Amino acid sequence: MLALMLVMTSSHVMAQGRQNKEKQVEKTVMNNILTRTSVRRYQDKAVEAYKVENLLKAGMAAPSAVNRQPWHFVVVDDKDVLQGLAKANPNAGMAARAPLAIVVCGDMNKALEGGGRDFWIHDTSAATENILLAANGMGLGAVWTGTYPNLERCKAVRMVLNLPESMIPLCTIVIGYPDNMPSPKQKFKEENISYNSFGKKYTPATPVIQNGGFVEFDVQEMSFENPFNIFTGWGMLLCAGDREKSNAMTIGWGGLGTIWGQNNMVTVYVAEKRYTKKFMDKSKYFTIMAFDEKHQNVLQYMGTKSGADGDKAAALGLHTAYTENGTPYYEEASMVLECELMYADAFEKENMRDIPARLYANFPAGVHTFYIGRIVKALKK
């Protein structure tokens, strides 16, 4: 019996380990896709040969109609040729200052015949995206610059590379180590999705909530050694927005309590000049999050940087998830409280006494608005 129990325990631990590893791989893959962005400025540093080979392997791993693989890749690291590509295609002007470019071509000798001939465009485009994602995963920056179907540019690139007539240059991928890293754009838009027929509202069959190791709990079970210290130190993280765009900030002011006969209420405060305020003012829901000690850098960074200067979550490598209501939160948090906004109003200076009057006499961020929310979901690790 003991042996059987040990085997069962071992099997459970191994299964849990596989599941955790799968989740981590999923996070890594999604993070690589969602953080990929077009990079047009590069360091004066060569791309290692093994990385170039891996980029090409990634390109050739792309799907291909009838497995014809009608692609050909021209790797360019010669400065004169890079200059020639920049002149041949204005879209690829940054190639003149880059260490590397890969010109993705369609080989018409390998393309399908008849009505399926233009599938070469699908295949080489898929290969191009594979290279872009591989570059991002390797710490490189890259940008897709189109050539085809502009016939004049195709001719110019063909002359620079001495391409035969059977080779059609689809695009030039300019690559290098980033000199600057633009923030990735949030491109998810519900209006671009239809379900089952055109125009049908975005209503997924299962809740859009990335578990991330969370379990839901009854907020009445929350207990604190000292409730007055909940928002002290680096405090909590406040986040508002939607799937298209959101922002978070560290808050040191707030409270949990009872109002209007509801004992699951949260009050938070956001100054008028904070970037997060515009998200709070147009959002029906918001989240506040706690983080354990190993993620205290999140609270410090979010409390000293502005979202107006870039995507703070992406800079920290945080994984954004969404509740069924589409409210954003981060999987790295240890606790998440989703709140439905009940009331919002700004403090009035003429009504202030003593401490607040002295504070706002010289407070660059402006007067705070207080937001009262009702907790509708509580998650913890």
C-alpha positions in Angstrom: 0.0 0.0 0.0 2.8 2.4 0.9 4.5 1.7 -2.4 1.3 2.4 -4.2 0.9 5.7 -2.4 4.4 6.7 -3.2 3.9 5.9 -6.9 0.6 7.9 -6.9 2.2 10.8 -5.2 5.2 10.7 -7.5 2.9 10.6 -10.5 0.9 13.6 -9.2 4.0 15.6 -8.7 5.3 14.7 -12.2 2.0 15.6 -13.7 1.9 18.9 -11.8 5.5 19.6 -13.0 4.5 19.0 -16.6 1.5 21.2 -16.3 3.5 24.0 -14.8 6.2 23.7 -17.5 3.5 23.8 -20.2 2.0 26.9 -18.7 5.5 28.5 -18.6 6.1 27.6 -22.2 2.7 29.1 -23.2 3.5 32.3 -21.4 6.9 32.5 -23.1 5.5 31.9 -26.5 2.6 34.4 -26.1 5.0 37.0 -24.6 7.3 36.7 -27.6 4.4 37.2 -30.0 2.8 40.1 -28.1 6.1 42.0 -27.6 7.3 41.8 -31.2 7.4 45.2 -32.7 9.1 46.9 -35.7 12.6 48.1 -34.9 14.3 50.5 -37.3 17.4 51.6 -35.4 20.3 49.3 -34.6 23.6 49.1 -32.7 26.8 49.0 -34.6 27.1 45.3 -33.8 27.2 42.3 -36.1 24.6 39.5 -35.7 26.3 36.2 -34.9 26.4 33.5 -37.6 24.5 31.0 -35.5 21.7 33.4 -34.9 21.5 34.1 -38.7 21.3 30.3 -39.2 18.5 30.0 -36.6 16.6 32.8 -38.3 16.7 30.9 -41.6 15.7 27.7 -39.9 12.7 29.5 -38.4 11.7 30.8 -41.9 11.9 27.4 -43.5 9.7 25.9 -40.7 6.8 27.9 -42.0 3.7 26.2 -43.5 3.7 25.8 -47.3 1.0 24.9 -49.7 1.4 21.3 -51.0 4.9 21.6 -49.3 6.3 23.3 -52.3 8.4 25.6 -50.2 8.7 28.2 -53.0 11.1 30.5 -51.1 14.7 31.6 -51.4 16.5 33.7 -48.8 19.3 36.1 -49.7 21.3 37.0 -46.6 23.0 40.4 -46.8 25.7 41.6 -44.4 27.9 43.5 -46.9 27.7 47.3 -46.3 27.7 48.2 -50.0 24.9 45.8 -50.7 22.9 47.0 -47.7 23.3 50.5 -49.1 22.1 49.3 -52.5 19.0 47.8 -50.9 18.3 51.0 -49.1 18.4 52.9 -52.3 16.4 50.3 -54.3 13.5 50.3 -51.9 12.7 53.5 -49.9 10.8 51.3 -47.4 14.1 49.7 -46.5 16.1 52.9 -46.0 17.2 51.8 -42.5 19.2 49.0 -44.2 21.9 51.5 -44.9 22.6 51.6 -41.1 21.9 48.0 -40.3 24.3 45.0 -39.9 22.0 42.5 -41.6 19.1 42.0 -44.0 17.3 39.0 -45.3 15.6 39.4 -48.6 12.7 36.9 -48.8 12.0 35.8 -52.4 9.5 33.7 -54.1 11.0 31.1 -56.4 8.6 30.8 -59.3 10.3 27.5 -60.4 8.9 26.0 -57.2 5.6 27.7 -57.2 2.3 25.9 -57.9 0.9 26.0 -61.4 -2.5 27.3 -62.4 -4.9 28.9 -60.0 -2.7 28.1 -57.0 0.3 29.9 -58.3 -0.1 33.0 -56.0 0.1 30.7 -52.9 3.8 31.5 -53.0 2.9 34.9 -51.4 1.2 33.1 -48.5 4.1 30.8 -48.0 6.9 33.5 -48.1 4.8 35.8 -45.9 4.5 33.0 -43.3 8.3 32.5 -43.5 8.8 36.2 -43.0 6.7 36.3 -39.9 8.5 33.3 -38.5 11.8 35.1 -38.9 10.5 38.3 -37.2 9.3 36.3 -34.2 12.5 34.3 -34.0 14.5 37.6 -34.1 12.4 39.0 -31.2 13.0 35.8 -29.2 16.8 36.1 -29.7 16.9 39.7 -28.5 17.2 41.1 -32.0 15.2 43.9 -33.6 13.7 43.6 -37.1 11.3 45.2 -39.5 9.4 43.9 -42.5 9.8 46.2 -45.5 7.6 45.4 -48.5 8.8 45.1 -52.1 6.3 43.1 -54.0 3.9 43.9 -55.7 5.6 47.2 -56.5 7.2 46.1 -59.8 9.6 49.1 -60.0 11.0 48.2 -56.6 11.2 44.5 -57.4 13.3 45.4 -60.5 15.6 47.6 -58.5 16.1 45.0 -55.7 16.6 42.3 -58.4 19.4 44.3 -59.9 21.2 44.9 -56.6 21.1 41.1 -55.8 21.5 39.8 -59.3 18.3 37.8 -59.0 17.1 35.8 -62.0 13.7 36.5 -63.4 12.3 33.5 -61.7 13.0 35.1 -58.3 10.5 37.7 -57.0 11.6 39.7 -54.0 8.6 39.8 -51.6 10.2 41.8 -48.9 13.4 42.8 -47.1 13.7 42.0 -43.4 16.2 44.5 -41.8 17.7 43.1 -38.6 20.1 44.1 -35.9 20.6 44.6 -32.2 18.1 47.3 -31.2 19.5 50.8 -30.5 16.1 51.6 -29.1 13.1 49.4 -28.3 9.7 50.8 -29.2 6.8 49.8 -27.0 4.7 47.1 -28.6 1.3 48.2 -29.8 -1.9 46.8 -28.3 -3.7 45.6 -31.4 -6.4 43.4 -30.0 -9.8 44.9 -30.9 -13.1 43.2 -30.3 -14.7 44.9 -33.4 -12.4 42.9 -35.6 -13.9 39.6 -34.5 -17.1 37.9 -35.6 -18.4 34.6 -34.2 -20.0 32.1 -36.5 -21.2 34.7 -38.9 -20.1 38.2 -39.9 -21.0 40.9 -37.4 -22.0 38.6 -34.5 -20.9 40.0 -31.2 -17.7 38.7 -29.6 -19.0 36.2 -27.2 -16.5 33.4 -26.4 -17.9 30.1 -25.4 -15.7 30.0 -22.4 -14.7 32.9 -20.0 -11.7 34.9 -21.2 -9.7 34.5 -18.1 -6.1 33.3 -18.0 -5.8 31.4 -14.8 -2.1 31.9 -14.1 -2.3 29.7 -10.9 -5.2 31.8 -9.4 -8.1 30.4 -7.4 -11.2 32.5 -6.7 -12.1 33.1 -3.1 -14.8 34.8 -1.0 -13.7 38.3 -0.3 -15.2 38.0 3.2 -12.4 35.6 4.0 -9.8 38.3 3.7 -7.8 38.9 6.8 -5.0 41.3 7.6 -2.7 41.5 10.6 -3.1 45.3 10.5 -5.7 46.6 8.0 -4.2 50.1 8.2 -1.0 48.8 6.6 -2.6 47.4 3.4 -1.6 50.4 1.3 1.6 51.4 3.1 5.1 50.9 1.8 4.9 50.4 -2.0 1.2 49.8 -1.6 -1.0 48.1 -4.2 -1.2 48.2 -7.9 -4.2 49.8 -9.6 -5.0 48.9 -13.2 -7.7 50.0 -15.6 -8.5 49.8 -19.3 -9.6 47.1 -21.7 -8.1 44.5 -24.0 -7.0 47.2 -26.5 -5.1 49.4 -24.0 -4.6 49.6 -20.3 -2.3 51.1 -17.7 -1.3 50.5 -14.1 0.1 52.6 -11.3 1.2 52.0 -7.7 -1.1 53.5 -5.1 -0.4 54.2 -1.5 -3.8 55.6 -0.7 -6.8 53.4 -0.4 -9.2 51.6 1.8 -11.4 48.5 2.2 -14.7 48.9 4.0 -18.4 49.2 4.2 -20.7 51.8 2.5 -24.3 51.8 1.2 -25.0 48.5 3.1 -22.2 46.8 1.1 -19.3 45.4 3.0 -17.1 44.5 0.0 -16.2 48.1 -1.0 -12.8 49.5 -2.1 -11.8 53.2 -2.3 -8.8 54.3 -4.4 -7.4 57.7 -5.2 -5.8 59.0 -8.5 -4.4 62.5 -9.0 -5.7 64.5 -11.9 -2.4 64.5 -13.8 -1.7 60.8 -13.6 -1.8 58.9 -16.8 -4.0 56.2 -15.3 -6.8 58.7 -14.5 -8.1 58.7 -18.1 -8.4 54.9 -18.0 -10.2 55.1 -14.6 -12.6 57.7 -15.9 -13.8 55.6 -18.9 -13.7 52.1 -17.3 -16.6 50.4 -15.7 -14.3 48.0 -13.8 -10.8 48.2 -12.4 -8.4 45.9 -10.5 -6.2 46.4 -7.5 -3.4 43.9 -7.0 -1.0 42.8 -4.3 2.5 41.3 -5.1 4.7 39.1 -3.0 8.3 40.1 -2.0 10.0 38.7 -5.1 7.9 41.0 -7.3 8.3 44.2 -5.2 10.2 45.7 -8.2 6.9 45.8 -10.0 5.4 48.1 -7.5 8.6 50.3 -7.4 8.8 50.6 -11.2 5.0 51.2 -11.6 5.2 53.9 -8.9 8.1 55.8 -10.5 7.5 55.5 -14.2 4.6 56.9 -16.3 2.6 54.9 -18.8 2.6 58.0 -21.0 6.3 57.2 -21.8 5.7 53.6 -22.8 4.1 50.2 -22.0 5.3 49.6 -18.4 3.9 46.1 -18.3 5.8 45.1 -21.4 9.0 46.7 -20.0 8.6 44.5 -16.9 7.7 41.4 -18.8 4.4 41.1 -17.1 1.7 38.8 -18.5 -1.6 40.6 -18.9 -4.8 38.5 -18.3 -8.4 39.5 -18.4 -11.5 38.7 -16.3 -14.8 37.7 -17.9 -15.6 41.5 -17.9 -12.4 42.2 -19.9 -10.7 43.9 -16.9 -6.9 43.6 -17.1 -4.7 42.2 -14.4 -1.2 40.7 -14.2 -0.5 37.0 -13.7 2.5 37.8 -11.5 0.3 39.3 -8.8 -0.4 37.3 -5.6 -3.9 38.7 -5.2 -6.4 40.4 -7.5 -9.5 42.3 -6.6 -11.8 43.2 -9.6 -14.0 46.1 -8.7 -17.1 47.6 -10.4 -17.0 51.4 -10.2 -19.9 52.7 -8.1 -18.9 56.4 -7.6 -16.2 58.9 -8.5 -15.6 62.5 -7.5 -12.7 65.0 -7.1 -11.8 66.6 -3.8 -12.6 70.3 -3.6 -9.9 72.5 -2.1 -12.3 74.9 -0.5 -13.6 72.0 1.7 -10.1 71.0 2.9 -8.8 71.4 6.4 -5.3 71.0 8.0 -3.4 68.1 6.4 -5.1 68.0 3.0 -5.0 71.8 2.7 -1.2 71.8 3.3 -0.6 68.9 1.0 -2.4 70.3 -2.0 -1.0 73.8 -1.5 2.0 72.5 -3.5 1.2 69.2 -5.1 2.4 69.0 -8.7 0.1 66.0 -9.7 -3.0 68.0 -8.8 -6.1 67.2 -6.7 -7.1 63.5 -6.4 -10.3 61.9 -7.6 -11.6 59.2 -5.3 -13.2 56.1 -6.9 -15.4 53.7 -4.9 -15.8 50.2 -6.3 -17.6 47.1 -5.3 -15.5 43.9 -5.4 -17.0 41.5 -7.9 -14.2 39.0 -8.1 -11.4 38.0 -5.8 -8.4 35.9 -6.9 -5.4 34.7 -5.1 -2.4 32.4 -5.8 
